[in-house]
Amino acid sequence: MTELQRLDHGVLSMPNRLSTINRDLDKYKAEQAEIDKRKREDKRFLANEREIARRPTREQAEALYKQHGKLLRAKVKGKLQGTGNTPAEWLKIEAKVNPERFIKMAEQIISEAQDD
């Protein structure tokens, strides 16, 4: 080294700075992973709670379908033109997916039939 080289302190401290950045980045990723895990667990819990809350309503809708299926199919038959579903399929799907609406509709059809 014949010529005096100046030391660039920015270059000298670069490895230390990179290790700090990497450590902070790893810490941030771990925190985000933990937050995401909690969010997924919360969603799963809420979905399970909703399913448990809807179970009695769904069972009531299925019981109505079993008891008054013929009457319901006959009344719904004309309204399903062009949907691609048979009345039986549509009613079963509706009882499972939308039990509250199915119960209202079934009770209305049953009361109309009893009035006749």
PEHU-V340946 format. One record per pair of residues at least 24 apart in sequence whose ideal C-beta (glycine too) atoms are under 6 Angstrom apart, sorted by sequence separation. I is the first residue (numbers start at 1). J is the second residue. If there is no record, write none. Layout:
I & J
I & J
This chain:
65 & 91
65 & 95
62 & 95
61 & 95
72 & 106
75 & 109
72 & 109
61 & 99
58 & 99
61 & 102
57 & 99
61 & 103
64 & 106
68 & 110
71 & 113
